[in-house]
Amino acid sequence: MDETIMSCYPDAGTVRPLAGLYLDSALPDHGRGGPFIYANYIVSLDGRISVPGATGGQTVPGDIANARDWRLLEELAGHADVLLSSGRYLRELDAGKAQDILPVGTGDAFRDIRAFRRDQGLAPQPDVAVLSMTLDFEVPARLLEQGRRVIVITGSAPDERRVKAHEQAGVEVIALPDVEQPGGEALAARLGGLGYRRVYAITGPYVMHMLLAAGVVDALYLTTVHRIIGGRPFASLCEGDRLAEAGDFTLASLHVDPHGPNGCTQTFARYDCRPSRPPGSRPR
């Protein structure tokens, strides 16, 4: 990770190490919908964040996955009070069809991130909140063995048998009142009510759609690998119906990395949400 990157915006021409790029940048304690909610994706030049994996399910294309982007994913996790995931992801993880992206790394390469969390008074590992309507998955025991709080957030009428199974395993289940699907403003409010200040959404494109539709996304971090890979079917970072209100963002920072996969360049961007309406208001 010693190779440097160059700032394109706002300090054009400034050169710096990759390590610390996101860790050194403080994140707010609150956002528009309560806690500060931020998301992160890696994407190909032709817009693909995931493609079918060799063993089924959707996975980050091997053509774009790289250790330098992974370093930044870990740095963003270093700021988080809680990681937001989904039941679908845990099902694919249990079946060996997904990469484990929930813990802060324990290797020497991530020692500074662990030290950062310690210095900030944060727990060694962020808690985990899982969105699910069906509750038909098992939470990996290692998450609980790490001393983390694991919460499953569901709709107002969950399957009581599955609720009991999760609770017996040491997992909290929270049913959001008056909603069929867990998410949106009710989700942000509940996470804030639980004391979480910074929520790192490590989720797929449909959850991103839900968060954008509710107007609760505060920042988007995007690694773009300058490689066209093709292939279908594929997912982009937001999948679902046309948003009633477009998600508007402004560029906060942009860095170019000449050391992407196989020597191609990649860019690391942060976009801050520029709300056209406050959360809770009706779309025009």
TARATA-V62284 format. One record per residue. RES is the residue in one letter. PSI is psi in radians with two decimals (* if undefined). Layout:
BEGIN
RES:PSI  RES:PSI
END
This chain:
BEGIN
M:0.24  D:-0.42  E:2.41  T:2.85  I:2.85  M:2.36  S:2.34  C:-0.47  Y:2.36  P:-0.25  D:1.31  A:2.31  G:-0.21  T:2.32  V:2.42  R:2.87  P:2.70  L:-0.85  A:2.28  G:-0.10  L:-0.86  Y:-0.49  L:-0.61  D:-0.16  S:1.94  A:2.52  L:2.56  P:2.81  D:-0.16  H:2.74  G:-2.83  R:-0.56  G:0.19  G:-1.80  P:2.81  F:2.03  I:2.16  Y:2.63  A:2.86  N:2.35  Y:2.74  I:2.37  V:2.59  S:2.94  L:-0.43  D:0.42  G:0.28  R:2.17  I:-0.37  S:2.67  V:2.89  P:2.36  G:2.90  A:-0.49  T:0.24  G:3.00  G:-3.14  Q:2.48  T:2.74  V:2.26  P:2.33  G:-0.39  D:-0.38  I:-0.38  A:2.37  N:2.74  A:-0.50  R:-0.70  D:-0.71  W:-0.64  R:-0.75  L:-0.60  L:-0.76  E:-0.68  E:-0.69  L:-0.65  A:-0.50  G:-0.47  H:-0.29  A:2.46  D:-0.61  V:2.50  L:2.27  L:2.12  S:-2.89  S:2.77  G:-0.63  R:-0.75  Y:-0.75  L:-0.60  R:-0.78  E:-0.61  L:-0.76  D:-0.55  A:0.06  G:0.40  K:0.10  A:2.63  Q:2.44  D:1.85  I:0.23  L:-0.62  P:2.71  V:2.31  G:2.52  T:-0.05  G:3.00  D:-0.54  A:-0.34  F:0.33  R:-0.68  D:-0.53  I:-0.73  R:-0.67  A:-0.67  F:-0.81  R:-0.73  R:-0.77  D:-0.51  Q:0.02  G:0.35  L:2.73  A:2.71  P:-0.62  Q:2.49  P:2.66  D:2.97  V:2.24  A:2.25  V:2.20  L:2.28  S:2.39  M:-0.65  T:-0.42  L:0.34  D:1.14  F:2.89  E:2.43  V:2.21  P:2.29  A:-0.54  R:-0.48  L:-0.74  L:-0.60  E:-0.38  Q:0.04  G:0.34  R:2.60  R:2.16  V:2.14  I:2.33  V:2.18  I:2.19  T:-3.11  G:-3.03  S:-0.21  A:1.14  P:2.80  D:1.99  E:-0.58  R:-0.73  R:-0.58  V:-0.82  K:-0.70  A:-0.74  H:-0.75  E:-0.63  Q:-0.47  A:-0.07  G:0.27  V:2.36  E:2.45  V:2.19  I:2.12  A:2.12  L:2.22  P:2.54  D:0.36  V:2.46  E:-0.77  Q:2.32  P:2.22  G:-2.95  G:-2.61  E:-0.61  A:-0.67  L:-0.86  A:-0.75  A:-0.71  R:-0.73  L:-0.71  G:-0.68  G:-0.43  L:-0.01  G:0.11  Y:2.33  R:-0.63  R:2.08  V:2.09  Y:1.91  A:1.81  I:1.35  T:3.03  G:-3.06  P:-0.41  Y:-0.65  V:-0.66  M:-0.72  H:-0.79  M:-0.76  L:-0.70  L:-0.73  A:-0.56  A:-0.17  G:0.61  V:0.07  V:2.24  D:-0.55  A:2.57  L:2.20  Y:2.25  L:2.07  T:2.15  T:1.98  V:2.25  H:1.16  R:2.30  I:2.20  I:-0.34  G:-2.84  G:2.62  R:2.71  P:2.84  F:2.89  A:2.49  S:-3.07  L:-0.24  C:2.05  E:2.42  G:-2.93  D:2.80  R:2.26  L:2.34  A:-0.55  E:2.07  A:2.54  G:1.94  D:2.35  F:2.73  T:2.51  L:2.16  A:-0.63  S:2.67  L:2.22  H:2.51  V:2.38  D:2.00  P:0.12  H:0.75  G:-3.00  P:2.21  N:0.48  G:0.01  C:2.80  T:2.82  Q:2.74  T:2.57  F:2.02  A:2.54  R:2.31  Y:2.28  D:2.41  C:2.39  R:1.59  P:2.35  S:-0.23  R:2.59  P:2.62  P:2.47  G:-0.28  S:2.80  R:2.45  P:2.59  R:*
END
